[in-house]
Amino acid sequence: MSTFRISGYAVNKRGLTVGINFNLLSASAREATAKAMNQAQHDSYTHVRINQVREVAA
């Protein structure tokens, strides 16, 4: 398991584009991206775009 820092942007409830950042523990970058997308949608964001996935040394 590695820690990944994921950043991107999404649209909030008011229709504004906002930056999003997540630090997730995951086995792979692809799995971390999927978790971040799911978390952003759960937080009521739409049109989620992930710009960067970076593995962070723990």
N, C-alpha and C positions, 0 to 999 in steps of 0.2 A: 504494500500500500504506500502510495506517495501522495504528497500534498500538491494540489494544482491551484494556481491562481487564474481565474477566468474573468475576462472583462469584455464588455460589449455595450450595446445600447438596446433600448426597447421603448415602447410607447406605454405611458401610464393611463389611468382611468380618465384623466382630463384631456388626453390627446396630445400631451407633451412628450417629446423625446427626451429620455433621461439615460444617464450612464448607469450601468450595473456592474457590480464586482462580487465575485464569490471566491472563497477559499474552501476547497473541498478535498476530502480524503478519498482517493480512488485508486483502482488498480491500473487504469490506463487513461490516456488523454481523451480517447473517444467516449469512455464511460463517464468521465468527469464532465465533458461537454453535454452529454445527455442529462446528467443530474442537474446541471446549471440551467438548462432549458426548462426542465420540469419544475425546478424551484422558482424560476422567474414567472412561469405561467401560474403557479400556485399563488404567487404574490400579486396576482392580477395584472401582470404586464402582458402586452400583446406585441406582435411583430418583433420578436426577439432576434437579435443578430449578435453572434459571438465573433469578436474581432481577434482575440488573443487567448491562447491557452499556454500557460507557462508552468513548468514543473519547478517547485520551490524546494530548496534544500531544507530539510527539517532539522 
